[in-house]
Amino acid sequence: MKNVGFRIYSNIMRPPKELVEGFNGIPVANIADNMNRMSCIDSRIRNMNETPLLGTAFTVKSRPGDNLMLNKAIDMAAPGDVIIVDAAGETSNSVTGEMMITWAQQRGIAGFIIDGAVRDAAIIRKMNFPVYAAGVTPKGPYKDGPGEINVSISCGGVVINPGDIIVGDGDGVVVIDPKDAPELLEKAKATVVKEMDMMKAIKNKTWDRRWVDKVLHDKECDYIDSDEM
């Protein structure tokens, strides 16, 4: 009998490494703009340090406040995987801290995203290992389970599947379906070039602002010259 809610899937499909690496250095905002501003995890899940995040999703669904499955995931995940924990956003107990994060870093894990709480925040802020979390508390975890590894999860309001491409920076995290990644990568690169040209125009005071008045005109905005209300 399948033990629903307490099981581990060992094998996941990861996209080609070169496809994932293509998103290296591209701002999350530029990627999200080409996804109709969708697929960004909620802003309550914030970066704990300034290390950029890039890798493939290795998912964990845990009982809130419990890190048994996260411990197992660290031992299972491959170099370049981002371990993402759906702890239901509960921040009463931390599910990871300095020692587990250091062990993950030693194993080549690309980062953590915790829809829950962490501890050892002052140390995490100084680490060269990306960690995103919904909160901080010194109160430690339980280690009993249940939970599941490599299933579809919800993290920060976004459904994440094992093998999805994860990109994070100081603005937040975006989740990319590998099927969409090749076309999205080209669009995001084009956006980077476009914004570089726009920045040059801003510095040269030649930025074309006519679109603002056009939108106001099309929306039939009233212009009032007098003081009458």
C-alpha positions in Angstrom: 0.0 0.0 0.0 1.3 3.5 -0.9 1.9 5.6 2.2 0.4 8.8 0.9 2.0 11.8 2.6 5.1 9.9 3.7 7.1 8.9 0.6 10.2 9.6 -1.4 10.5 9.7 -5.2 14.1 9.1 -6.1 14.3 10.0 -9.8 13.5 13.4 -11.3 14.0 14.8 -14.8 16.5 17.7 -14.8 16.8 20.1 -17.8 20.2 20.3 -19.6 22.8 22.0 -17.5 23.7 24.4 -20.3 20.1 25.5 -20.5 20.0 26.2 -16.7 23.4 28.1 -16.9 22.0 30.3 -19.7 20.0 32.2 -17.0 23.1 33.0 -15.0 23.3 36.7 -14.4 20.0 37.6 -15.9 17.9 39.7 -13.5 14.8 37.9 -12.1 12.8 41.0 -13.0 13.8 40.7 -16.7 12.8 37.0 -16.7 9.5 37.7 -15.0 8.6 40.5 -17.4 8.7 38.0 -20.2 6.3 35.7 -18.2 3.6 38.3 -17.9 4.8 39.0 -14.3 3.7 35.5 -13.3 5.5 32.6 -11.5 7.4 34.7 -8.9 7.2 33.4 -5.4 5.6 35.7 -2.8 7.6 38.6 -1.5 7.3 37.3 2.1 9.9 34.7 1.2 13.0 36.9 1.3 16.7 36.4 0.6 18.8 35.9 3.7 22.0 37.1 2.0 23.2 38.6 -1.3 24.3 35.4 -3.0 22.4 34.8 -6.3 20.5 31.6 -6.8 20.4 29.4 -9.9 19.6 25.7 -10.2 17.0 23.0 -10.6 14.2 22.3 -8.1 14.5 19.4 -5.7 11.2 19.6 -3.8 10.3 18.8 -0.2 6.8 18.8 1.4 7.1 18.7 5.1 4.9 18.8 8.2 5.2 22.4 9.5 8.1 22.7 11.9 9.6 19.3 11.0 12.8 18.8 9.0 13.1 15.0 8.7 12.5 15.1 5.0 14.7 18.1 4.5 17.6 16.2 6.1 17.0 13.3 3.7 16.7 15.7 0.8 20.2 17.2 1.5 21.6 13.7 1.4 19.8 12.8 -1.9 20.0 16.0 -4.0 22.6 16.4 -6.7 25.0 19.2 -7.2 23.2 22.2 -8.8 19.9 21.3 -7.2 17.9 24.0 -5.2 16.1 22.4 -2.3 12.7 23.9 -1.9 10.7 23.2 1.2 6.9 23.6 1.4 6.5 23.9 5.2 3.1 25.6 4.7 4.5 29.0 5.6 4.6 28.1 9.3 7.3 30.1 11.1 6.8 28.8 14.7 9.8 26.4 14.3 12.9 26.7 12.2 13.5 23.8 9.9 17.2 24.5 9.1 20.2 26.4 10.2 24.0 26.8 10.0 25.0 23.1 10.2 22.5 21.8 7.7 23.2 24.6 5.3 27.0 24.0 5.6 26.5 20.3 4.9 24.3 21.2 1.8 27.0 23.6 0.6 29.7 20.9 1.0 27.6 18.6 -1.2 27.3 21.1 -4.0 23.6 22.0 -3.4 22.8 25.3 -5.2 20.6 26.9 -2.5 17.6 26.7 -0.2 14.1 28.1 -0.4 12.1 27.6 2.7 8.4 28.4 2.9 8.9 28.4 6.6 11.5 29.6 9.1 15.3 29.3 9.6 17.6 30.1 12.4 21.3 31.2 12.7 20.3 34.2 10.7 23.4 36.3 11.5 25.7 33.5 10.2 23.5 32.8 7.1 23.8 36.5 6.1 27.6 36.1 5.9 27.5 32.8 4.0 28.2 32.4 0.3 25.2 30.1 -0.1 21.8 31.4 -1.2 19.0 31.0 1.4 15.4 32.3 1.0 13.0 32.0 3.9 9.6 33.2 5.2 10.9 33.9 8.7 13.5 33.5 11.4 13.1 31.9 14.8 15.5 30.3 17.3 13.0 27.6 18.1 14.2 24.4 16.6 12.5 21.7 14.5 10.9 18.3 15.1 12.4 15.3 13.3 9.5 12.9 13.0 7.9 13.4 9.6 5.7 12.8 7.7 6.5 14.5 4.4 7.3 13.8 0.8 10.3 14.4 -1.5 10.1 15.2 -5.2 6.4 15.9 -5.5 4.7 19.0 -6.8 4.6 21.6 -4.0 3.3 25.1 -3.4 5.9 27.6 -2.3 5.1 31.3 -1.9 1.9 30.9 -4.0 3.6 29.2 -6.9 3.4 25.5 -7.9 6.9 24.1 -8.2 7.7 20.7 -9.8 10.9 18.7 -9.4 13.3 19.8 -12.2 11.9 23.3 -12.7 14.5 26.0 -13.2 14.9 28.3 -10.3 16.5 31.8 -10.5 16.8 34.2 -7.5 18.4 37.5 -6.7 17.8 40.4 -4.4 14.3 41.0 -5.9 13.1 37.5 -5.2 12.7 34.1 -7.0 11.1 33.1 -10.3 10.2 29.6 -11.3 10.6 28.4 -14.9 9.1 25.4 -16.5 11.9 23.7 -18.5 9.6 23.4 -21.6 9.3 27.2 -21.7 13.0 27.9 -20.9 14.7 28.0 -24.4 12.3 30.7 -25.8 12.1 32.5 -22.5 15.9 32.7 -22.3 16.2 34.4 -25.6 13.4 36.9 -24.7 15.1 37.6 -21.3 18.4 38.2 -23.0 16.8 40.6 -25.4 15.2 42.5 -22.5 18.6 42.9 -20.9 19.9 44.5 -24.1 16.8 46.7 -24.4 17.2 48.0 -20.9 20.9 48.7 -21.4 19.9 50.9 -24.3 17.2 52.6 -22.3 19.7 53.3 -19.5 22.0 54.9 -22.0 19.2 57.1 -23.2 18.3 58.1 -19.7 21.9 59.2 -19.0 22.0 61.1 -22.3 18.7 62.7 -21.5 17.2 61.3 -24.7 14.7 58.8 -23.2 11.5 58.9 -25.3 8.7 59.5 -22.8 5.9 60.1 -25.4 4.3 56.8 -24.4 3.1 58.4 -21.1 1.0 61.1 -22.8 -0.3 58.6 -25.3 -1.6 56.3 -22.6 -3.2 59.2 -20.8 -4.8 60.4 -24.0 -6.1 56.9 -24.8 -7.5 56.6 -21.3 -9.2 60.0 -21.8 -7.5 61.6 -18.8 -8.8 65.1 -18.0 -6.3 68.0 -17.7 -7.5 70.8 -15.5 -5.8 74.2 -15.7 -7.9 76.2 -13.2 -8.1 76.0 -9.4 -11.8 75.0 -9.6 -12.7 71.6 -8.2 
